Amino acid sequence: MSLPNILVHIHKETGGQAMSLAAHVSRLLDASTTALVVRPTAESVAAADAMAPVATTQIVLANDEADAEAALKIAQNELADWRGVGEATLVAETGEVTETVAKHARVHGLTVIGAKEDGVEDVAGLEACLFGSGRPVLVAPPKAPDRIGERIAILWNDSPESANAVWAAFPLLAHADAVTAFAVDGALDAHAALARLQKSMHRAGVSIDARALPEADDSTEERLLRAVKAFKADLIVMGAYGHSQLRELLFGGVTKTMLDNTDRPTVFMAH
């Protein structure tokens, strides 16, 4: 089983590491790759802030166009030295960013975006994938990883979002050397929830370990993050919880903690 194709939204700050991560996944799953660069339009920039003066809109448009040109050069350089497998193509399209990324993400098995040391830079790409495409997203860590998918940690809370993430990540889980699902006791009966997941995954041909984390004085987020690091995971599979308002991502505690942690592994999310 393999993901049919990979989309990489190229951002000027993080496009290189996102392409590097996509190459890893491409080799692992024998998947083709599309690098997407979105050029803004005057209409989309004006619509983002309808109250802004014309002069301000023109400045923003000029900056956005420069960013898109920088992203295009990154994509061209990365594809010239492409280290994935299968076909790798470049698509440069003009339009509103979130709508354009979502449109392309819907017809790809997975979308890859990057992150900087101070958090996810490609907010528009992340928003479009999680809330506009119905497809999973892979968020690269600030430093491009040397490996991915050998040791996978599943953060399981028995929710529709976590279920969507696990089954979307099934091709990666099937290739892993070790998979452990973590759940936190409390409102959730972690042992029972993990037992159901283990049984189902075993029937699907993937053996996983399970670890229920007991209640403690520290937060759920801190316990899960410690467990992931102790397991030495190179990939986290989890549901994405939150909603979008005015192009700002508002995430639940666990999701935000995993994305904001600067030394985290790659994160695979679905909503």
N, C-alpha and C positions, 0 to 999 in steps of 0.2 A: 504494500500500500504506500502511496506517495502523495504528497500535496501536488496538485496539478501545476501550480505556478506561483511565483512570488512577485509581489509588487514592492518596490522600494521608493518611498517618497523622499526625494532628495532635498534636504535643507542645507543652506550654505554653511551652517556651523557643524552639522553632524552627518552630512551625507556620506563622508568617507567611511566612518565607522559603521554606518548602517549598511553600506555596500559590502564591507568586509564581513559583517555578520550574515548577510544574504548569501555570500559565496560559501560560507560554512554550511548553511542549510541546503543550498543547492547541491553541494557535493554529497551531503548526507542522504538526501532524499531524491537525488537525480531530477531536480526540478528546474524548469526554465525561469528566467528572471526578467522583469521589466523595471527600468529606472524611470521614474516619473518626475518631471519638472513642470511646475505650474507657473505660468506668467500671469500677472495681475492685469485687470482691465480698469480703465478709469471709472467705469460704472460700479465695479465691485468695491473699489477703494472708497468711492463716495458713499455707497450704501452702508459701509461699515461705520461711518460717522456722518450721518446726514446733516448734523448741525455745524460741521466744520466749515470754515471759510474755504473758498475755492483755492486760494494760495496754499493753504495747509494741505488740502487734498492733493495738489500738484506735487508738493514736496514728498508726501507719503508715497505717492505713485512712483516718483523717481527713485526713492529708496527701495521700494519693493521690486522695481524693475532691475535695479542693480543687484539685489539679492538673488533674483531669479537667474540673472546672467552668471553670477558666481556659482550657483547651484548647477547650472548647465555645464560649466567647465569641469566641476567636480565629477559629474556623471560621465562626461566624455573621457576624462582621464582614467576613471575607474574601469570603464568598459574597454578602454584600450589595453588594459592590463588585467582583464577579467580572469579570475581564478576559480570561478564556479564551473559547473558543467551545463550542458544544454545550451539552448539559445538565450542570449542576453541582448535586449533591445532597449533603445532610448525613445521615450515619448515625451515631447515638449508640447504642452497645450496651454491655451490662454483661457482664463476664466476665474471664477471665484474659487478660492483654495479649497474650502471644506467640501463644496459640492463636487468639484472636479476629482479630488482624492477619493471621496466616497463612491463616486460613479465607477472609477477604475477598481477600487478595492472590492466592490461587489462581485466582480468577475475574476478575482484571484483567490487562491486558497489561503494566502497569508500576506499581510502587509508588514514591512519592517520599517521602523523609524528609529532615530537616534536620541541620545540624551547627553547633556553636558554635566559637569561636576555639580552645578547648582540646580539641577533638575531637568525635566524634559523641555527641550528647546522647541521641538516641533509640535507645539500644542494643537495647531490647526489640524495637522495630520493625525494625531492621536484622537482628537475629538471626532474627526470624520470617520475614522475606522471603527471606533467603539460604538458610536451612537448613530452613524449614518449608513453603515454598510452591512451590518449583520455578520461580518467576517472577523476572524481573530487578528490580533496584532502582536508583533514581537518587538519589544522595546530594548534596544541595545543598551548595555551599560556605558558609563562615561568612557571607559577604556575598552577598546575592541577585544573580545575574548579570544583566547588561544584555542578553545574547544567549546562545544555546545552539545547538549543532548546525551552526554555520557552518564551523568548523575542528575536525575530530575526529581525535584521536590514538588509535590502537589499540595496546595493549600486548600483543604476541603472543608466546607461548612454545610454541605448538603443542600445547597441552593441551586436554582436554575442557572445562575451565572457560572457557578463553579462546574456544574455538569456540562454546560456548553463549552467551557474551556478544556475540560478533560477530553471530551470526545473529539473536539477540533484538533487537539494535540496528539491524537492517537498514533499517527504515523511516527511522530518523534518518540513517543513512549515505547513503541514497538522496537525501536532501534537502540534504546538505552541499555547501558550496562547495569544500572541500578535505579530503581524508582521507589520512593517512599512518600506515602501520603500522610500529612500531618493534620490533625484536627484538635481543637481546644475544647475541653470539657466545660460545662456550664449550662447555658441555655440549650446547647446541643448535647445529645448523648453521643459523645465522640466515638466510643467503642462500637456501638451499634451502627452508626453511620459509616465508619471505616470498614466494618465487616461487610456491609452491603456492597461498598465500592470494590473491595478486594475480590469478592465472589464474582461480581460482574466482569471485572477486568480479567480475572483468571479464565472465565468462560470465553472471553474474546481473544485469549492467547497471550496476555501480558501479565506476568507475575509481578506483584508489587508488595512491598512491606508497608506496614501501617503503624503509626505511633500516635496515641492519644496523649495530649499534653494536659496535665492536671491543672486545676485552678490554682492561682498563686496571687501574691500581692501585686506583681507587676502587670502590665497591660497585655492583652492578647497579641498586639502587634509586636511587642518586645519578645514575648515567648516564641512566636513563630519565626522572627528574624534570627534569634539565637539558634533555634532548631535547624533552620536552613543552612546557616553558616557551619554548625557542627557537623552536619551531613556532607558538607563540602559540595553543595549543589552547584552545577554550572547553568541550570535552567530552573526557573520557577513557573509552574502552571497554576493559574488562579483566575477566578472570576473578577471582573471589573465592576465595582459598585459605585454609583454616583449618577449625576445628571449634568447636563450642559445648560448654562445660562449665559447669554451674551458672550459666547465664545470663551468662557472661563470654565475649566474643569473643576467640579466639586466632587471629590472622591471621599469614600469612607476611609476609616482609619487605617485598616490593613493595606488597602490599595495604595494610599498615599505614602505610608511608611516604606513599602517596598520600592516605589518609584523614586522617592527622595533619598534613599540610602545610596551613598556614593560608591561604596565598594560591594554593591549587590551583584548577583549574577544577572544574566539576561532574563527578562520577564515575558512570559507568554500569557496574554489575556484575551478573554472574550466576555461580552456583555449579555 
